Amino acid sequence: MVYTISGIRFPAIPSAYTPLSHSSFSGDRRSTSLSLLLKKNSVSRKIFAKKSSYDSDSSSFMVSASASDKVLVLDVDDITMEHDADVNNGTDYKALSEEAAGPFNVKSIPPPGPGQKIYEIDPMLNGYRQHLEYRYGQYKKLREDIDKYEGGLEVFSRGFEKFGFQRSATGITYREWAPGAKSASLIGDFNNWNPNADVMMRNEFGVWEIFLPNNADGSPAIPHGSRVKIRMDTPSGIKDSIPAWIRFSVQAPGEIPYNGIYYDPPEKEKYVFQHSQPKRPKSLRIYEAHVGMSSTEPMINTYANFRDDVLPRIKKLGYNAVQLMAIQEHSYYASFGYHVTNFFAPSSRCGTPDELKSLIDKAHELGLLVLMDIVHSHSSNNTLDGLNMFDGTDSQYFHSGSRGYHWMWDSRLFNYGSWEVLRFLLSNARWWLEEFKFDGFRFDGVTSMMYTHHGLEVAFTGNYNEYFGFATDVDAVVYLMLVNDMIHGLFPEAVTIGEDVSGMPTFCIPVQDGGVGFDYRLHMAIADKWIELLKMQEEYWKMGDIIHTLTNRRWSEKCVSYAESHDQALVGDKTIAFWLMDKDMYDFMALDRPATPLIDRGIALHKMIRLITMGLGGEGYLNFMGNEFGHPEWIDFPRADQHLPDGSIVPGNGFSYDKCRRRFDLGDADYLRYRGMQEFDRAMQHLEDAYGFMTSEHQYISRKDETDRVIVFERGNLVFVFNFHWSNSYSDYRVGCSRPGKYKIVLDSDDSLFGGFNRLNHEAEYFSSEGWYDDRPRSFLVYTPSRTAVVYALVSDENGALVSETKGENIKPLVSETIIEDNEPLVESI
C-alpha cells in the first residue's frame, strides 16, 4: 500500500517486529561501516566530563563537555578521551565535522548580572532573600558549568545541530540519547525496516550513533520523505520509537501511532524567507489562533489557507501579533496541541514545515509578529510516538514515579534538573526561533512547572510564603530563567509570555536583576472574573470588584489581559457571547427581525467587557479567534465515545468537525448583528494603535460608583466612561479629568455601526472646567446612556493647540472615520 501527503510518497510499514541482531545488511543499499564516532573526516571531538549535580532522579546519566567555545576539527589520530570514573550525566558533541557544523556561529549571551535589583523593586522580597539568593545561585552555577563544560549557553542550545539527523556532504549522521537502551538500530523505508541493517553504536554517555554514507550516485542514503524509527532493546522490551529530535512526523491513514519522517527536501523546494521580522511593538495586541480549526468549513485547515485567508483578516482587525496554538506535533488532535509528542516537528495535519515557514513569512510581510504557544511544562503520555518511556525507563526525560506524572492532565513531567533535558528544551526553544523565525513564545502551563503541587487544588492568596518555600520547584524556575536568558540574549526582539495564575513575584523582571525573565504574564484572573459575573444578575455586580480584578497586578511587571481565550470556549464552557445571549443567538441575530432584550443586553455588555479589559487589564491584550464578533456556542474537537474504567461512557460527537471551526462568515455578514461586534473590536484595536493607551504611564481611576454603576478612568490622553446600569442613563454627568482643553468622542459602543442605538452626538465638543472633582483638578459634563462605553480624547489644550498622544499628527475622531466595507480600512491615517 502507498499513500501520499503534501506531495510526499510513503509505502506502508510492516507491523511485525524482527529480533535485533548485529548481522550486516546486504540489501539494495551498500553496507555501512559501523566505526561510528572515530570515522576519519566524519566526526572529530575532544570530550571532557565531570560529575553532575543536576540529575536528581538518575544515577546512570553522564555529562560531557568541550574544553572551550572554539570548534576544533582534529584528525582521528589527534582525538583523545578524558573522563572521570564518577561521571554520571549526558553528553555533548560540540565539535562536529566541518561539513556538518558549517561556519562558527558568533552569537553570544551576556553573562549573569548581580541579581539584586528585585529587592529595590519589591522591598518585601528581602524577607525571602535566602530562597531568592539560593535560586539565583543555582542559576549562576548552572551558567558557569555550561560555560565550562559546553562552551556556553549559545553552544549548549544548539543541540539540534548534534542530535537527530545531520546531513553532510558525505552522508547522514544520526544520534540519539537513550542511556537505558541495551541495543539500537535505525529502521525505515530506506532499509526495508530491517533492524539488522543499520545497527547503532553506543558511547559511554548513552548516546547511540550511526553514519550512513551517500549512495554510489551521491544521493543520500535516506530519501527525503521516507519514514524512519529507532528500534531499541530496552528494560521494557523491544520498542520502535520516533526519534526524539525528529523534524516531521505523519500519521498514516488507518494507523494510530505516528511515523517519523526524514525531512530534507531538495534546495529548490526549501522555502526561503523573503521578509524581515518586525520590531517588537510597544503595545502587544495578540490574535490567538489555531490553524487547524481556522476554516469556516468543518475540516482541518492548512498553513497555506491560514496564510492566504486568515492573516489578512487579522491585519485588518488591527492586531499586531498572531499567537499560533498546536504547532508542535501532537498525536491527539483534541488535546488542543498541549499533549506534544514530537517537540521539533510542526503539526503535519496542516501541512509541511516549509508551508509553515511560508505562513510566518507572510505574517512578517503584513507587519505581524508570530508567537508560538510552546509546551515545555509537560509531555504526552504516549509511548509509541512520544518521549514517554523512550529508552524503556520512566526517568529519561521525566521525573520517575508520581512526581513525573500529572494526574489531571494525564501527562509526563520533565526533570528540569537533568543536563540532557535542559539541552533538549533549550535547543527546542531556539529551534523554533532560528529555523522558523517565530518572534517569541507564550509558555504554557508555567504555574504547573514552578510548583511541585502544580497549582492543583491550591488557592493562591498573594502571601509570599506560597511562592518561596518547599513547594517551589527551583530546578524548573532556574530552567525558565535559562530559557529567557537564552531567548533574549540571542534574539533581543523576541517576546516571551508566561501563563502563570499564581502571581509569582519577579516573574516579569529581567534575569540579570534576579527575576524569572518573562516580558509579560497572562492576566488569567480577569477571564475567570467575567465568567463568575456572567453567572449572576447585573444588579449583583460590584464596580469595585471589577476594578480590583483588572488592576490587581504587580507594579513594573507587564501583563497581557483578555476577557476570554480558547480556555473559555472549550466544550463544557461557553464563550462570553453565548453566556450573555444563549439560545437567542440561534434565532435573533438577523437584522431583519427585532432583537430580544437578551440580544440587546448581550451585544452591549460584550463590547463593554472587552473594552474595559483592554483599557485597564494590562500592557497587552489577547483575543481568541472568532470571539471578536461573539462566536456562538463552544469548541468541540472530533472525538469518539470514551469508555471509563468504571464502565461508564462519556459520549463523543461522532468525530464531527462542526464545532471545531470558526464561522468567520458570521462576522462578515452585513445582515447579521455579529458584524457590529466585529466592527467594534476593529475600532478598539485601532484606537489603541492610534493612542497607545495600554502602555501609557498615566492611569487614574477617578470613579467607581456602586449606585450609578459608573466607572470612569483616564489612560493617557483618553477618558473612559462606562455605564453598567441596565436602565439608567445620566444627563450632564460630570467626569473628572487631569488635562484642560477640548475633548471629543473617539469611540462609542452605542454607535449604530456597532449594533448600538446612536444615542450620542459625535460632533459634540466637551470643554473642561477648572475645579476639583473625583480627585481630579478638572472635569467636563457628558451624557452617559445605559450599558455603554464611551471614550473621550483630548483633542486640543486650553490654548486651542492640537494634542496627539502617539502619532505626532492631528487627532481625528475614530467614530466619524469608521468605514464598514470589507475592502476599506477601519480608519483613515491618524
C-alpha positions in Angstrom: 0.0 0.0 0.0 1.2 3.5 -0.8 -0.2 6.8 0.5 0.7 10.4 0.0 0.7 13.6 2.0 1.7 17.0 0.8 3.5 15.5 -2.2 5.5 13.0 -0.2 5.0 9.3 -1.0 5.1 6.7 1.7 4.8 2.9 1.4 3.1 1.0 4.2 5.2 -0.2 7.2 5.3 -3.9 8.1 3.8 -4.5 11.5 5.9 -7.4 12.6 8.8 -7.0 15.0 12.1 -8.6 14.0 14.6 -9.6 16.7 17.7 -7.4 16.9 21.0 -8.8 15.9 24.3 -7.4 14.7 24.5 -9.1 11.4 25.2 -6.9 8.4 22.6 -5.8 5.8 23.0 -7.0 2.2 20.0 -5.3 0.6 19.8 -2.6 -2.1 21.8 -0.1 -0.2 25.5 -0.7 0.2 26.6 -1.9 3.6 27.8 0.7 6.1 30.8 0.6 8.3 30.0 0.9 12.0 33.1 2.6 13.1 30.9 5.5 14.3 32.5 8.1 16.4 36.0 7.7 15.2 35.4 7.7 11.5 38.1 9.8 9.8 36.8 13.0 8.2 33.4 12.4 9.8 33.4 13.3 13.5 36.2 14.8 15.5 35.9 15.9 19.0 37.5 16.2 22.4 35.2 15.4 25.3 35.8 16.5 28.9 33.5 15.1 31.6 32.6 15.8 35.2 30.3 14.6 37.8 27.0 16.5 37.5 24.8 17.6 40.4 21.8 18.2 38.3 20.3 14.8 37.7 18.3 14.4 40.9 16.5 11.4 39.7 19.1 9.5 37.9 22.3 7.6 38.6 23.1 6.4 35.1 23.5 9.6 33.1 26.7 11.4 32.2 27.6 14.9 31.3 30.3 15.8 28.9 31.7 19.0 27.6 34.2 20.6 25.3 37.2 22.5 26.7 36.4 25.8 25.1 33.9 27.7 22.9 36.0 27.2 19.8 35.3 24.4 17.4 38.3 22.2 17.0 38.5 19.9 14.0 41.1 17.2 14.5 42.3 14.2 12.7 41.3 10.8 14.2 44.9 10.3 15.4 44.6 13.5 17.5 41.4 12.6 19.3 41.7 12.0 23.0 39.1 11.0 25.5 39.3 12.2 29.1 36.8 11.3 31.7 36.4 10.6 35.4 35.2 7.3 36.6 32.5 9.0 38.6 31.0 10.9 35.7 27.2 10.3 35.5 25.3 12.5 33.1 24.6 13.2 29.4 26.9 14.1 26.5 28.0 16.9 24.3 29.3 16.7 20.7 30.4 20.3 20.4 32.9 19.6 17.6 31.3 18.1 14.6 32.7 17.7 11.2 33.4 20.9 9.3 30.8 19.9 6.7 28.1 19.3 9.2 28.8 22.2 11.5 29.2 24.9 9.0 30.7 28.3 9.9 31.0 29.1 13.6 28.1 31.0 15.0 29.2 34.2 16.6 26.0 34.9 18.6 26.6 35.3 22.3 24.6 35.6 25.5 25.6 38.2 28.2 26.9 36.8 31.5 24.7 36.8 34.6 24.2 40.1 36.3 24.2 40.8 40.1 20.6 39.7 40.5 19.9 42.3 43.2 17.5 44.8 41.7 14.5 42.8 42.6 14.9 43.9 46.2 14.8 47.6 45.1 11.6 46.9 43.0 9.9 45.0 45.8 11.3 45.5 49.3 9.0 42.8 50.6 11.4 40.3 48.9 14.0 41.0 51.5 12.2 38.7 53.8 12.7 35.9 51.4 16.3 36.7 50.4 17.6 33.3 51.5 15.4 31.5 49.0 15.9 34.0 46.2 19.7 34.0 46.7 19.7 30.2 46.6 17.7 30.3 43.4 19.9 32.9 41.7 23.0 31.0 43.0 21.7 27.8 41.3 21.2 29.7 38.1 24.7 31.3 38.2 26.3 27.9 38.9 24.4 26.3 36.1 25.5 29.1 33.7 29.1 28.6 34.9 29.0 24.8 34.4 27.5 25.2 30.9 30.2 27.7 30.1 32.9 25.4 31.4 31.8 22.1 30.0 29.7 23.0 27.0 31.3 26.1 25.6 28.5 28.4 26.8 24.7 28.6 26.6 24.8 29.6 23.0 26.5 26.4 22.1 24.5 24.3 24.5 21.3 25.5 22.9 22.3 24.2 19.5 21.6 20.5 20.3 19.6 20.3 17.0 22.9 20.6 15.2 24.2 17.5 17.0 21.3 15.2 17.7 18.8 13.7 15.4 19.6 13.5 11.7 22.6 15.6 10.4 23.2 15.8 6.7 26.7 16.4 5.4 28.4 16.3 2.0 29.4 12.7 2.6 26.3 11.2 4.3 23.8 11.3 7.2 24.7 11.0 10.8 22.0 10.0 13.3 22.5 10.4 17.0 20.1 9.7 19.9 20.5 9.9 23.6 19.0 6.7 25.1 21.0 5.6 28.1 18.6 2.9 29.1 18.7 1.0 25.8 20.7 -2.1 25.5 21.0 -2.0 21.7 19.6 0.2 19.0 19.3 0.3 15.2 17.9 2.7 12.7 15.0 1.3 10.6 12.8 2.8 8.0 11.7 2.7 4.4 15.3 3.2 3.3 16.4 -0.3 4.6 13.0 -2.1 4.3 12.6 -1.9 8.1 15.4 -4.4 8.6 16.7 -4.0 12.2 19.9 -5.9 11.3 20.9 -3.5 8.6 21.9 -0.3 10.4 22.9 -1.2 14.0 24.0 1.8 16.0 26.9 2.1 18.3 26.8 3.5 21.9 29.4 5.6 23.6 30.0 5.7 27.3 27.5 8.6 27.7 24.5 6.7 26.5 24.4 8.3 23.0 23.8 6.0 20.1 25.1 6.9 16.7 25.3 5.7 13.1 26.7 7.2 9.9 25.1 6.4 6.6 27.4 7.3 3.7 25.9 8.6 0.4 24.9 6.1 -2.2 27.2 5.5 -5.1 25.4 8.1 -7.2 25.9 10.7 -4.5 22.3 10.6 -3.3 21.6 10.4 0.4 21.1 7.0 2.0 17.7 8.1 3.3 15.4 9.6 0.7 13.5 12.8 1.6 10.0 11.9 2.8 10.7 8.4 3.9 9.7 7.0 7.2 12.2 6.3 10.0 12.2 5.0 13.5 14.8 3.8 16.1 14.3 0.2 17.3 15.7 -0.4 20.8 16.1 -3.3 23.1 15.1 -1.7 26.4 14.4 -2.7 30.0 10.7 -2.7 29.0 11.3 -4.8 25.9 11.8 -4.2 22.2 10.2 -1.0 21.0 10.1 1.2 17.9 10.2 4.9 18.6 10.1 8.1 16.6 13.5 9.8 17.0 13.3 12.4 19.8 14.7 15.2 17.6 12.6 14.3 14.5 11.6 17.3 12.5 8.5 15.9 10.8 6.1 13.1 11.6 3.0 11.8 9.9 0.0 9.6 10.8 -0.6 7.1 8.0 -4.3 6.5 7.1 -5.7 3.7 9.2 -2.9 3.8 11.7 -2.8 5.2 15.2 0.8 5.8 16.0 2.7 8.4 14.0 5.8 7.7 11.9 8.9 9.8 11.9 9.7 11.4 8.6 13.2 12.1 7.3 12.5 15.7 6.1 15.3 17.1 3.8 13.8 18.5 0.6 15.9 19.5 -2.3 17.3 23.0 -2.1 14.9 24.3 -4.8 12.0 23.1 -2.8 13.0 24.6 0.5 11.2 27.8 1.5 13.4 30.9 1.6 12.3 33.7 3.8 11.7 37.0 1.9 10.7 39.4 4.6 12.5 40.7 7.7 10.9 40.2 11.2 9.0 43.2 12.6 10.4 45.0 15.6 8.7 44.3 18.9 5.7 46.8 19.2 5.4 48.9 22.3 1.9 47.5 23.0 1.0 44.0 22.2 -2.4 43.1 20.6 -2.5 39.4 20.1 -4.9 37.4 18.0 -4.8 33.8 19.4 -5.4 31.3 16.6 -5.5 27.6 15.9 -4.6 26.8 12.3 -6.4 23.5 12.2 -9.8 24.9 13.3 -9.5 28.2 11.4 -11.7 27.2 8.4 -15.3 28.2 8.1 -15.9 24.6 6.9 -15.9 21.5 9.1 -12.4 20.4 8.3 -8.8 20.7 9.4 -7.4 23.8 7.8 -3.9 24.2 6.3 -1.0 26.5 6.8 -1.5 27.8 3.2 -5.2 28.6 3.7 -4.4 30.3 7.0 -1.7 32.3 5.3 -4.0 33.4 2.5 -7.3 33.8 4.2 -6.8 34.4 7.9 -3.7 36.5 8.2 -5.2 39.4 6.1 -8.2 39.3 8.4 -6.0 39.6 11.5 -4.1 42.5 10.0 -7.4 44.3 9.0 -8.8 43.8 12.5 -5.9 45.9 13.9 -4.0 43.3 15.8 -0.2 43.4 15.6 0.6 39.8 16.6 -0.8 36.4 16.0 -0.3 33.6 18.5 -0.4 30.1 17.0 -1.5 27.2 19.0 -0.9 23.5 18.4 2.2 23.9 16.3 4.3 21.2 17.9 3.2 17.8 16.7 0.6 16.1 18.9 -1.0 12.8 18.0 -4.2 13.6 19.8 -6.0 16.4 17.9 -8.4 17.1 20.8 -5.6 17.9 23.1 -5.6 21.4 21.5 -1.9 20.8 20.9 -0.9 20.5 24.6 0.0 16.8 24.6 3.1 17.2 22.5 4.6 14.0 21.0 7.3 15.4 18.7 8.8 18.7 20.0 10.8 19.7 17.0 8.2 18.8 14.4 5.4 21.2 13.2 2.0 19.5 13.1 1.7 17.6 9.8 -2.1 17.9 9.9 -1.9 21.4 8.5 1.0 20.9 6.0 4.7 20.7 5.8 7.4 22.6 7.7 8.1 24.7 4.6 4.4 25.7 4.3 4.5 26.8 8.0 7.6 28.9 7.1 5.6 30.5 4.2 2.8 31.4 6.7 5.2 33.1 9.1 6.9 35.0 6.3 3.6 36.3 5.0 2.7 37.5 8.5 6.0 39.3 8.7 5.2 40.9 5.3 2.0 42.2 6.9 3.9 43.5 9.9 2.6 40.9 12.3 4.6 39.2 15.0 4.2 35.5 15.1 4.2 34.0 18.6 4.2 30.3 19.3 2.3 28.6 22.1 5.2 26.4 23.2 4.7 23.5 25.6 7.6 22.8 27.9 5.5 22.2 31.0 4.7 18.5 30.3 4.7 15.9 27.5 2.3 13.4 26.0 1.9 10.1 27.9 2.3 8.2 24.6 5.0 5.6 24.5 4.7 4.7 20.8 5.2 8.1 19.3 6.2 10.3 22.2 9.0 10.7 24.7 7.4 8.7 27.4 9.5 5.5 28.2 11.6 6.4 25.2 14.6 4.3 26.3 12.4 1.8 28.3 12.7 3.7 31.6 10.3 6.2 33.1 13.1 8.6 34.1 15.0 9.5 31.0 13.3 12.8 30.3 11.0 12.9 33.2 10.9 12.6 37.0 10.3 9.0 37.9 7.2 7.8 39.8 4.4 10.1 40.9 6.5 13.2 40.6 6.8 12.7 36.9 3.1 12.3 36.3 0.4 15.0 36.1 -2.7 13.3 37.3 -5.1 15.9 36.0 -3.5 16.2 32.5 -2.6 12.5 32.2 0.9 13.6 31.0 4.6 13.3 31.9 6.5 16.0 33.8 10.0 16.9 32.8 13.0 16.7 35.1 14.4 20.2 34.8 17.4 19.2 36.9 18.7 16.8 34.1 21.5 18.1 32.0 20.2 16.5 28.8 16.7 17.6 29.4 18.0 21.2 29.7 19.8 20.7 26.4 16.7 19.3 24.7 14.3 22.0 25.9 16.7 25.0 25.4 17.5 23.7 21.9 13.8 23.2 21.2 13.0 26.9 22.0 15.9 28.1 19.9 15.0 25.8 17.0 11.6 27.4 16.5 13.1 30.9 16.7 16.0 30.2 14.4 14.6 27.7 11.9 11.1 29.1 11.5 11.7 32.7 12.6 9.0 32.8 15.2 9.0 36.1 17.1 8.6 34.7 20.6 6.6 32.4 22.7 3.7 32.0 25.0 4.9 29.4 27.5 2.1 27.1 28.5 1.4 25.8 32.0 4.2 27.7 33.8 2.3 27.5 37.1 2.5 23.7 36.9 6.2 24.0 36.3 7.1 26.3 39.2 5.4 24.3 42.0 5.6 20.7 43.0 1.8 20.8 43.6 1.4 22.2 40.1 -1.2 24.7 41.3 -3.7 21.9 41.7 -6.2 22.3 44.5 -4.3 25.4 45.7 -5.8 28.9 46.1 -3.0 31.5 45.8 -3.7 34.4 48.2 -0.7 36.5 47.5 1.1 35.5 50.6 4.8 35.4 49.7 5.3 32.1 51.6 3.3 30.5 48.8 5.9 31.4 46.3 9.2 30.9 48.1 9.1 27.7 50.1 9.4 23.9 49.8 6.6 23.7 47.3 8.6 25.7 44.7 10.4 23.6 42.1 13.7 25.6 42.0 15.0 23.4 39.1 12.0 24.4 37.0 12.3 28.1 37.9 16.0 28.1 37.0 15.2 26.5 33.7 12.7 29.3 33.0 15.5 31.8 33.8 17.9 30.0 31.5 15.4 29.8 28.6 14.5 33.5 28.9 18.2 34.4 29.2 18.9 32.4 26.0 16.0 33.9 24.1 16.6 37.5 25.0 20.4 37.2 24.6 20.3 35.7 21.1 17.0 37.2 19.9 16.7 40.7 21.6 13.4 41.5 19.8 11.7 38.2 20.8 8.8 38.3 23.2 8.2 35.8 26.0 4.8 35.5 27.8 4.3 33.1 30.7 0.9 31.5 31.6 1.0 31.9 35.3 -2.0 32.1 37.5 -0.1 32.2 40.8 1.2 35.7 40.7 4.8 34.7 41.3 6.8 37.8 42.3 9.8 38.7 40.0 8.1 36.8 37.1 8.5 39.6 34.6 11.7 41.1 35.9 14.9 40.5 33.8 17.1 37.6 34.9 20.1 39.8 35.4 18.1 41.7 38.0 17.2 38.5 39.8 13.8 37.8 38.1 12.5 34.9 36.1 12.8 36.9 32.9 9.4 36.9 31.1 8.3 40.0 29.2 4.6 39.5 30.1 2.4 37.5 32.4 -1.0 36.3 31.2 -3.6 38.0 33.4 -5.6 34.9 33.8 -7.8 36.1 36.7 -9.7 38.5 34.5 -11.4 35.9 32.4 -12.4 33.9 35.4 -13.9 37.0 37.0 -16.1 37.7 33.9 -17.4 34.1 33.9 -18.2 34.5 37.6 -20.1 37.7 37.0 -22.0 36.4 34.0 -23.4 33.6 36.2 -25.3 36.3 38.2 -27.6 39.1 37.5 -26.2 42.6 36.8 -27.6 44.1 39.9 -25.2 42.0 41.9 -22.1 43.2 40.0 -19.7 45.3 42.1 -17.9 48.0 40.2 -15.1 47.9 42.8 -14.7 44.2 42.4 -14.3 44.6 38.6 -11.8 47.3 39.0 -9.8 45.3 41.6 -9.6 42.3 39.4 -8.5 44.3 36.3 -5.8 46.2 38.2 -4.5 43.6 40.6 -1.1 43.1 39.1 2.5 43.6 40.2 4.0 47.0 39.7 6.6 47.1 36.9 5.6 43.6 35.6 3.7 43.8 32.4 0.5 41.7 31.8 -1.4 40.5 28.8 -5.1 40.8 29.6 -8.0 39.0 28.0 -11.7 38.7 28.5 -11.7 35.2 27.1 -9.2 32.9 25.4 -9.5 29.4 24.0 -10.0 28.0 27.5 -13.4 29.7 27.9 -14.6 28.4 24.6 -14.0 24.7 25.1 -16.8 22.2 25.4 -18.3 22.3 28.9 -17.9 26.1 28.9 -19.2 28.9 26.7 -18.0 32.0 25.0 -18.9 35.3 26.7 -21.4 35.9 23.9 -23.1 32.6 24.5 -23.2 33.2 28.2 -24.9 36.5 27.6 -27.3 35.6 24.8 -27.5 31.8 24.9 -30.2 30.2 22.6 -31.4 33.6 21.4 -28.3 33.7 19.2 -29.8 31.0 17.0 -32.9 33.0 16.0 -32.5 36.7 16.7 -29.1 37.8 15.3 -30.5 38.7 11.9 -31.1 42.5 11.3 -34.4 41.9 9.5 -36.1 40.9 12.7 -36.4 42.6 16.0 -33.8 41.8 18.7 -34.9 40.4 22.0 -33.9 42.1 25.3 -31.4 39.4 25.8 -29.7 40.1 22.5 -29.6 43.9 23.1 -28.2 43.3 26.6 -25.7 40.7 25.3 -24.3 42.8 22.5 -24.0 45.9 24.7 -22.2 44.0 27.6 -20.0 42.1 25.1 -18.5 45.3 23.9 -18.2 46.9 27.3 -16.5 43.8 28.8 -13.8 43.7 26.1 -13.1 47.4 26.1 -12.7 47.7 29.9 -10.5 44.7 29.9 -8.3 46.3 27.3 -8.4 49.6 29.0 -7.4 48.6 32.5 -6.2 45.0 32.4 -2.6 45.3 31.3 0.0 46.4 28.8 -1.1 43.8 26.2 -4.3 42.4 25.0 -5.3 38.9 23.7 -8.4 37.7 21.8 -9.1 34.1 20.7 -10.1 34.0 17.0 -13.8 34.4 16.4 -14.6 35.9 19.8 -14.2 39.4 18.4 -17.6 39.0 16.8 -19.2 36.9 19.6 -18.7 33.5 18.1 -21.7 31.4 19.3 -21.6 28.0 21.1 -18.3 26.3 22.0 -15.3 24.4 20.7 -15.6 20.6 20.5 -12.9 18.6 18.7 -13.9 15.4 16.9 -14.0 12.5 19.3 -15.3 9.1 19.9 -17.1 7.7 22.9 -14.8 7.3 25.9 -15.1 4.2 28.0 -14.0 4.8 31.6 -12.5 2.1 33.9 -15.7 2.1 36.0 -17.7 1.0 33.0 -19.3 4.4 32.3 -19.2 6.0 28.9 -18.5 9.6 28.1 -20.4 10.2 24.8 -18.4 11.5 21.9 -19.6 13.6 18.9 -19.2 11.0 16.2 -15.9 12.6 15.1 -17.7 15.7 14.0 -15.8 18.8 13.0 -18.9 21.0 13.1 -17.9 22.8 16.3 -14.2 22.7 15.6 -14.1 25.5 13.1 -14.5 29.3 13.1 -17.6 30.8 11.4 -15.9 34.0 10.2 -18.7 34.3 7.7 -21.0 35.3 10.6 -18.8 38.3 11.5 -18.6 39.4 7.8 -22.3 39.1 7.1 -23.8 42.7 6.9 -27.2 41.3 7.6 -26.3 39.8 11.0 -25.7 41.5 14.3 -22.3 39.7 14.6 -21.0 42.3 12.2 -21.5 45.2 14.7 -19.5 43.4 17.4 -16.7 42.7 14.9 -16.6 46.3 13.8 -16.4 47.4 17.5 -13.4 45.1 18.1 -11.7 46.6 15.0 -12.3 50.1 16.3 -11.0 49.1 19.7 -7.7 47.8 18.2 -7.2 50.8 16.0 -8.0 53.1 18.9 -5.1 51.5 20.9 -2.9 51.7 17.8 -3.6 55.5 17.5 -3.3 56.4 21.1 -1.2 53.7 22.7 -3.2 53.9 25.9 -2.3 50.4 27.1 1.4 51.4 27.6 0.8 54.9 28.8 2.3 55.7 32.2 -0.7 57.8 33.1 -3.6 55.8 34.5 -6.0 57.0 37.1 -9.4 55.6 38.2 -11.5 58.5 39.3 -14.9 56.9 39.8 -16.3 53.5 40.6 -19.9 54.4 41.7 -21.8 51.4 43.0 -25.1 53.3 42.9 -24.9 54.7 39.5 -22.9 51.7 38.2 -20.5 54.0 36.5 -16.7 53.6 36.1 -14.5 56.5 34.9 -10.8 56.3 34.4 -8.0 58.0 32.5 -5.3 56.3 30.5 -3.0 58.6 28.5 -5.0 61.4 27.0 -8.2 59.4 27.0 -11.1 59.4 29.4 -13.1 56.2 29.5 -16.7 56.3 30.8 -18.6 53.0 31.4 -22.2 53.0 32.5 -23.1 49.4 33.5 -26.6 50.3 34.7 -29.2 48.2 32.9 -31.7 51.0 32.6 -30.5 54.4 34.0 -29.0 56.9 31.6 -27.5 60.1 33.0 -27.5 63.6 31.5 -25.0 66.3 32.5 -22.9 63.6 34.2 -19.7 65.2 35.5 -16.5 63.2 34.9 -13.1 64.2 36.2 -10.0 64.8 34.0 -6.5 65.8 34.5 -5.7 68.0 31.5 -7.6 71.1 30.4 -8.9 71.6 26.9 -11.4 70.3 24.4 -12.5 66.6 24.4 -14.3 64.7 21.7 -15.8 61.2 21.4 -13.3 58.8 19.7 -15.1 55.6 20.4 -18.8 54.9 21.3 -20.1 51.4 21.9 -23.6 52.8 21.2 -22.8 53.7 17.6 -25.3 52.0 15.3 -22.3 50.7 13.3 -21.5 48.6 16.4 -25.1 47.4 16.9 -26.0 50.3 19.3 -28.8 52.8 19.5 -27.0 56.0 18.4 -27.9 58.0 21.5 -24.8 60.3 21.4 -23.9 63.1 19.1 -20.4 62.5 17.8 -20.0 66.1 16.7 -20.4 67.4 20.2 -17.4 69.1 21.9 -16.7 68.8 25.6 -14.8 71.6 27.3 -13.1 71.1 30.7 -13.8 73.4 33.6 -11.5 74.1 36.5 -12.2 72.8 40.0 -11.5 69.5 41.8 -14.0 66.7 41.1 -13.4 63.0 42.0 -9.9 63.9 43.0 -9.2 65.4 39.5 -8.3 69.0 39.0 -10.8 69.5 36.2 -14.0 67.9 34.8 -16.5 68.1 32.0 -20.2 67.1 31.5 -21.3 64.2 29.4 -24.4 62.2 28.6 -23.9 58.5 29.5 -26.6 56.2 28.3 -27.2 52.9 30.0 -25.0 49.9 29.1 -22.5 52.0 27.1 -18.8 52.6 27.0 -17.6 55.9 25.6 -14.0 57.1 25.1 -13.2 60.8 25.0 -9.9 62.2 23.7 -8.2 65.5 24.5 -8.0 67.0 21.0 -6.8 70.5 21.9 -5.5 72.2 25.0 -6.8 75.3 26.7 -5.0 77.4 24.1 -6.5 75.6 21.2 -3.4 73.7 20.2 -4.0 70.3 18.8 -2.9 67.4 21.0 -1.6 64.0 19.9 -0.8 61.1 22.1 1.5 59.0 20.0 1.4 59.8 16.3 2.5 63.4 16.3 -0.2 64.4 13.9 -3.7 66.0 14.2 -6.1 63.7 16.0 -9.2 62.6 14.2 -12.2 61.0 16.0 -12.2 57.3 15.2 -16.0 57.0 15.2 -16.6 59.5 12.4 -13.9 57.8 10.2 -15.3 54.3 10.6 -16.0 52.5 7.3 -17.7 49.2 7.2 -16.8 47.9 3.7 -14.5 44.9 3.8 -12.1 46.3 1.3 -11.6 49.5 3.2 -9.5 50.3 6.3 -11.4 50.9 9.5 -9.9 54.4 10.0 -8.1 56.9 7.9 -4.4 57.6 8.7 -4.1 59.2 12.1 
